[in-house]
Amino acid sequence: MTKTKNINLSTTEFPTVTSLHNLEVGKIYKTTTYDIFTPLMFNRGVAGGIIPTKVNKIISMIINSLFYMFVVHVEINLKGQIIDGHHRYMALLRQGLPINFIINSQPQFNCDDPSEILNNVSEYNEINSSWSDKDAYMSALGFNEPAAMAIFNLKKYIDNNGVDSNAFTPARVIALVTKFKKGLAGNKQKRAVYCNDKHADVINSDMFLTEIDQIIELIKFLDGKGVTPWFFVRAIMPLEWSGEFSFKNTFELLKKDNLITLKTNHKQKTITTKNVENYIKDLIFDYHLEEKVNRKNK
């Protein structure tokens, strides 16, 4: 039987400091003066920048010698703001253990705009456990960034119209704004998109609200029919964007067929995005064919 090897915190000795005064950039230091560090507000979308469950998990692993803390625990900017290692910082603080840290002088982490620093931090941390889309949105919302605020107000509008706005994830709203078909599946967006003035202008426009009203009507129609509404949104919206066939006309064909053809063809199969796309294309093809016959008979 193989014996589990204990993995402990790095015991490498580094200079012990009690302040950031006269420290060299890029050199590793050690401290138990925890107040020289400042967590970034709305890191990962949390007001205080710290997620308690992540801290508790790290503490548990430290206690059980299961967590290797690396040589550098925390990375900070020139002002002492944490740009990597928020949860390691808090776990070590709560355990009264020394923190090994390094100072990063790169301009993107040392600008005057704290929200812009978070844009760069969120991208920097993608090499580790990346920010979720919710983290990015909530962090931008914490700074009242324009696109995040526009999405927040839009979600209230959707809820007030009798549809659960949770399906309109921030990532999907941005995909509708940028007319990005793949994004309608809910692909993660970067934090910076929620700080974008132009995106906010689109979301707040009457034209965009008309699109949202159409999608709300579609979701209400599909409710209880055992299908995923966003499969249909992904199939119909690109047709609208390209000018190939309008949302309104596609929806009329859909209501007329009432999913009969789709249900008949896929009785024993799971309905997928591709199924729905082919179904919508078939409806439109049949419509054009019927129109052609009608014109010929006139």
C-alpha atoms as one frame of an Amber mdcrd trajectory, in Angstrom:
protein
   0.000   0.000   0.000   1.384   3.378  -1.077   1.710   5.876   1.736   0.330
   9.356   1.028   3.081  11.942   0.980   2.477  15.057   3.049   2.758  18.219
   0.976   3.452  21.238   3.147   3.716  24.959   2.655   6.924  26.196   1.096
   9.576  26.619   3.777  11.963  28.490   1.473  13.333  31.508   3.320  12.709
  34.944   1.835  13.364  38.396   3.314  10.775  39.228   5.990   9.154  42.655
   5.637   6.490  44.672   7.456   5.740  47.265   4.753   6.009  47.793   0.983
   8.494  50.623   1.405  11.663  50.320  -0.737  10.871  46.818  -2.006  12.158
  45.570  -5.364   9.783  44.639  -8.180   9.945  40.945  -9.099  11.635  39.832
  -5.857   9.899  37.453  -3.424   9.285  38.638   0.138   7.635  37.133   3.204
   5.328  38.842   5.705   2.753  38.345   8.431   1.821  42.035   8.289  -1.391
  41.260   6.473  -2.680  44.824   6.236  -0.088  45.742   3.627  -2.304  43.855
   1.149  -5.572  45.212  -0.270  -8.108  42.852  -1.880  -9.683  44.206  -5.058
 -13.338  45.113  -4.560 -15.636  43.010  -6.744 -12.948  40.486  -7.526 -14.919
  37.595  -9.082 -18.071  39.663  -8.654 -18.016  39.663  -4.834 -18.210  43.002
  -3.002 -15.279  42.253  -0.674 -13.311  40.397  -3.333 -13.272  37.140  -1.322
 -15.481  34.035  -1.734 -15.717  32.353   1.730 -16.242  28.818   0.373 -13.013
  29.016  -1.633 -11.122  30.229   1.456 -12.569  27.424   3.614 -11.583  24.827
   1.018  -7.972  26.061   0.961  -7.817  26.123   4.792  -9.107  22.568   4.963
  -6.492  21.418   2.480  -3.719  23.252   4.363  -4.741  21.593   7.641  -4.719
  18.172   5.977  -1.410  18.807   4.177  -3.123  18.388   0.807  -2.600  21.829
  -0.642   0.687  22.978  -2.125   0.768  26.778  -1.838   3.525  27.382  -4.437
   6.579  29.517  -3.681   4.643  32.751  -4.362   1.286  32.882  -2.609   0.160
  36.370  -3.578   0.942  38.778  -6.408   0.307  42.481  -5.865   0.636  45.739
  -7.791   2.677  48.729  -6.705  -0.135  49.919  -4.412  -0.413  46.573  -2.614
  -3.651  45.584  -4.375  -3.891  41.831  -4.887  -3.939  40.850  -8.545  -3.593
  37.109  -7.956  -4.104  34.991  -4.826  -7.058  36.643  -3.044  -8.212  33.380
  -1.490  -4.724  32.128  -0.626  -4.150  35.482   1.091  -7.266  35.149   3.243
  -6.638  31.480   4.042  -3.085  32.178   5.216  -4.225  35.228   7.184  -6.871
  33.191   9.017  -4.308  30.498   9.796  -1.727  33.061  10.944   0.775  31.781
   8.404   3.347  33.899   6.533   2.561  35.054   3.006   5.186  34.954   0.275
   4.468  37.716  -2.224   5.846  39.415  -5.298   5.239  42.889  -6.744   4.106
  43.282 -10.363   4.829  46.656 -12.002   3.103  46.031 -15.354   1.048  49.106
 -16.366  -2.210  47.191 -16.883  -2.258  46.304 -13.181  -1.218  49.742 -11.963
  -3.610  52.139 -13.692  -5.848  54.533 -11.742  -9.156  52.926 -12.794  -9.935
  49.997 -10.433 -12.497  48.590 -12.858  -9.927  48.526 -15.666  -7.482  46.748
 -13.337 -10.164  44.072 -12.821 -10.603  43.696 -16.589  -6.906  42.883 -16.811
  -6.909  40.713 -13.674  -9.815  38.628 -14.998  -7.901  37.923 -18.222  -4.652
  37.290 -16.335  -6.373  34.702 -14.148  -7.692  32.726 -17.107  -4.483  30.695
 -16.951  -5.649  29.454 -13.531  -9.246  28.848 -12.440 -10.860  31.359 -14.765
 -13.594  33.795 -13.835 -17.055  32.568 -14.736 -19.301  34.759 -16.852 -21.332
  35.502 -13.736 -18.134  36.618 -11.941 -17.322  38.991 -14.802 -20.847  40.426
 -15.004 -21.316  40.845 -11.243 -17.889  42.471 -10.900 -18.724  45.006 -13.634
 -22.155  45.555 -12.093 -20.486  46.342  -8.781 -18.811  49.309 -10.491 -22.048
  50.343 -12.246 -20.396  49.761 -15.604 -22.708  50.764 -18.502 -23.381  47.458
 -20.275 -23.731  45.587 -16.962 -26.274  48.158 -15.738 -28.164  47.971 -19.043
 -28.378  44.168 -18.732 -29.513  44.458 -15.112 -32.385  46.769 -16.137 -33.209
  44.592 -19.141 -33.513  41.509 -16.909 -35.995  43.400 -14.700 -38.020  44.246
 -17.841 -38.036  40.562 -18.879 -39.155  39.429 -15.414 -41.942  42.024 -15.466
 -43.144  40.524 -18.760 -43.730  37.121 -17.187 -40.578  35.318 -18.330 -37.758
  34.131 -16.068 -34.815  36.372 -16.931 -32.313  33.770 -15.681 -32.398  32.233
 -19.169 -31.200  35.600 -20.504 -27.728  35.179 -19.103 -25.439  38.223 -19.463
 -23.380  36.272 -22.011 -26.472  35.599 -24.140 -27.524  39.237 -24.015 -24.075
  40.274 -25.261 -24.329  37.632 -28.018 -27.629  39.215 -29.112 -25.953  42.639
 -29.064 -22.959  41.510 -31.131 -25.029  39.179 -33.356 -22.797  36.227 -32.461
 -24.679  32.976 -33.061 -22.371  30.694 -31.053 -22.601  33.055 -28.101 -26.333
  32.345 -27.838 -25.347  29.019 -26.285 -24.130  31.047 -23.295 -20.389  31.102
 -24.023 -18.405  33.043 -21.422 -17.712  36.716 -22.112 -14.763  38.794 -20.919
 -15.389  41.314 -18.130 -14.531  44.220 -20.436 -17.639  43.647 -22.590 -19.805
  44.568 -19.581 -17.983  47.911 -19.356 -18.638  48.801 -22.997 -20.615  52.016
 -23.678 -21.586  50.953 -27.194 -23.034  47.665 -25.962 -25.074  49.621 -23.409
 -26.399  51.921 -26.158 -27.585  48.908 -28.169 -29.252  47.249 -25.160 -31.053
  50.489 -24.307 -32.283  51.032 -27.882 -35.883  50.558 -29.061 -34.734  48.246
 -31.858 -33.052  45.871 -29.406 -36.087  45.941 -27.114 -38.231  44.871 -30.086
 -35.933  41.841 -30.521 -36.278  41.026 -26.835 -40.094  41.306 -27.049 -40.083
  38.842 -29.950 -37.936  36.385 -28.002 -40.215  36.747 -24.951 -43.225  35.933
 -27.148 -41.388  32.913 -28.579 -40.463  31.610 -25.117 -44.069  31.954 -23.937
 -45.292  30.057 -27.008 -42.795  27.217 -26.433 -43.496  26.973 -22.702 -44.670
  23.484 -21.750 -43.943  21.995 -25.171 -40.920  20.027 -23.967 -38.315  21.880
 -26.017 -35.472  24.252 -25.179 -36.428  27.800 -26.245 -32.828  28.896 -26.821
 -32.412  26.220 -29.502 -35.057  28.157 -31.434 -33.514  31.542 -30.662 -30.192
  30.259 -32.005 -31.914  29.038 -35.167 -34.107  32.090 -35.835 -32.011  35.114
 -34.823 -29.214  34.594 -37.408 -31.888  34.523 -40.151 -33.161  37.857 -38.861
 -29.644  39.323 -38.622 -28.734  38.300 -42.162 -32.011  39.566 -43.609 -32.666
  36.063 -44.968 -36.029  35.689 -43.218 -37.636  37.848 -40.551 -38.210  36.729
 -36.984 -41.882  37.664 -37.315 -42.466  35.515 -40.404 -40.493  32.576 -38.978
 -42.544  32.752 -35.778 -45.783  32.731 -37.802 -44.664  29.556 -39.588 -43.699
  28.039 -36.259 -47.106  28.785 -34.722 -48.874  27.417 -37.773 -46.994  24.101
 -37.616 -47.095  24.087 -33.755 -43.999  21.809 -33.659 -45.985  18.935 -35.228
 -43.311  18.197 -37.849 -40.485  18.457 -35.316 -42.211  16.171 -32.806 -43.121
  13.640 -35.506 -39.594  13.429 -36.893 -37.930  13.169 -33.488 -40.244  10.978
 -31.439 -37.477   8.660 -30.325 -34.637  11.183 -30.350 -33.437  13.998 -28.161
 -34.201  17.321 -29.793 -30.943  19.173 -30.371 -29.909  22.563 -31.720 -29.211
  20.965 -35.107 -32.653  19.318 -35.177 -34.296  22.662 -34.556 -32.157  24.464
 -37.142 -33.083  21.884 -39.791 -36.730  22.097 -38.770 -36.786  25.900 -39.128
 -35.010  25.682 -42.499 -37.578  23.109 -43.687 -40.467  25.363 -42.624 -38.975
  28.269 -44.557 -38.224  26.074 -47.593 -41.808  24.802 -47.661 -43.076  28.373
 -47.322 -41.002  29.544 -50.304 -42.138  26.512 -52.304 -45.786  27.235 -51.533
 -45.320  30.904 -52.451 -43.731  29.883 -55.749 -46.668  27.555 -56.556 -49.182
  30.250 -55.648 -47.469  32.792 -57.926 -47.404  30.270 -60.769 -51.115  29.528
 -60.384 -52.125  33.196 -60.496
